Amino acid sequence: MSTFKAVIVGAGAMGQAWGSNLKSISNQVEIGGWVDIRPDAAASAADKIGISAYTGSDLEKAIAEVKPDFVVDVTIPESHKEVTLTSLKAGVPVLGEKPMAASMAEAREMVAASEKSDKLYMVSQSRRYDKNLSAYRSLIEKVGPLGILNSDFYIGAHFGGFRDEMASPLILDMAIHTFDAARYLCNGDPVAVYCEEFNPPWSWYSGDVSATAIFEMVGGLRYTYRGSWCSEGQATSWEAEWRAVGAKGTATWDGVGDHPPTAELVSGEEGFIRAITPLTAEVVEEPSGIAGSIQDFLNALKTGATPMGECHDNIKSLAMVFAAIESSETRQRIPVAL
Ligand SMILES: NC(=O)c1ccc[n+]([C@@H]2O[C@H](COP(=O)([O-])OP(=O)(O)OC[C@H]3O[C@@H](n4cnc5c(N)ncnc54)[C@H](O)[C@@H]3O)[C@@H](O)[C@H]2O)c1
């Protein structure tokens, strides 16, 4: 017997991944309904993953029929506001895919709607749920407080489709994960950014798919992001490659799943180069990716705890994205406004 009933909205590639994840925890969550504006898309997705549920194309009707405990929004970014507002207005909490919205104005409306309805709206920033990332965060506490945090992201990604035509494919579609991880790792908020987006001559994308950004974070920490999606060879991990420098030493992680983060803590007080003590992070198994998001969300519904990705917090990662794009367009240092 499931404790919670959910309606999924969006039956595309990612919607089906959510459907499979929820099906695998049917003792906790029943998929009561599935909605997609494309006729029959929800019904065929339900068939494909082998569940029987209410299906249709109208979310309000689905909520009235199914009476879910929460809605999972896996639509395109341009539809996130509509789906979230409809659900919250009906008094139903929302677990939504990233990015929160297609603009900061929309995102602010969504946060306000969560406050007005007094219902949880959490954005699933699923790459946060990673045993190595949380081990790295704990290691960083040992070298901190931090003054420097760097991330490198270099992958030659041949998607084809809409990303090849977008104006800022790397920053809009991918960097939100890395920016969000940076906030998580330094446990800090952004202040301002200087960013340049550019497109190397060999790029197969129309828009600028490479970028360098320098963020000032609260307390003066500088977080730098260097990345490209048109970088062939010597790829980094999708989690990026990290270096964190604090008063007591340096911690690094190459972002690779089975490589634990490591650090060197300064232990000597003399000499041109001080003696160091090496340290390897203790990595503890935990639910990862979408499964981690779902457990965080369910725990919040059960206990009232604030999950990672709660909208008041997640909007700060979105703000980093839009400030970086504005900086790149204007060639100015831009405050990260919430
Ligand atoms: N966390 C990750 O690593 C990750 C990876 C891929 C995609 N995503 C995110 O997941 C979301 C969905 O991505 P996708 O690749 O599945 O897209 P997709 O285009 O394959 O599917 C989106 C579906 O939503 C439906 N839809 C659009 N507007 C709707 C509305 N108002 N009501 C109901 N249905 C609607 C479309 O018909 C489509 O079937 C996006 O926000 C994307 O950024 C996240």
The ligand as an ORCA input file, in Angstrom:
! r2SCAN-3c Opt
* xyz 0 1
  N      18.059     16.640    -14.406
  C      18.583     16.321    -15.575
  O      19.711     15.837    -15.652
  C      17.754     16.520    -16.808
  C      18.073     15.855    -18.006
  C      17.245     16.050    -19.131
  C      16.143     16.914    -19.030
  N      15.884     17.556    -17.855
  C      14.733     18.492    -17.741
  O      13.516     17.734    -17.792
  C      12.481     18.511    -18.409
  C      11.865     17.707    -19.550
  O      12.865     17.357    -20.488
  P      12.628     16.245    -21.647
  O      13.970     15.991    -22.225
  O      11.806     15.115    -21.113
  O      11.734     17.103    -22.672
  P      10.743     16.510    -23.797
  O      10.537     17.622    -24.757
  O      11.214     15.169    -24.279
  O       9.364     16.224    -22.999
  C       8.569     17.240    -22.462
  C       7.121     16.787    -22.502
  O       6.321     17.769    -21.818
  C       5.108     17.926    -22.559
  N       4.538     19.242    -22.204
  C       5.001     20.464    -22.542
  N       4.218     21.417    -21.999
  C       3.250     20.790    -21.293
  C       2.170     21.227    -20.485
  N       1.918     22.529    -20.299
  N       1.378     20.289    -19.906
  C       1.625     18.965    -20.099
  N       2.642     18.486    -20.850
  C       3.457     19.388    -21.427
  C       5.522     17.789    -24.022
  O       4.429     17.473    -24.838
  C       6.562     16.667    -23.911
  O       5.973     15.391    -24.080
  C      13.146     19.830    -18.834
  O      12.918     20.818    -17.861
  C      14.632     19.477    -18.889
  O      15.491     20.591    -18.657
  C      16.651     17.351    -16.763
*
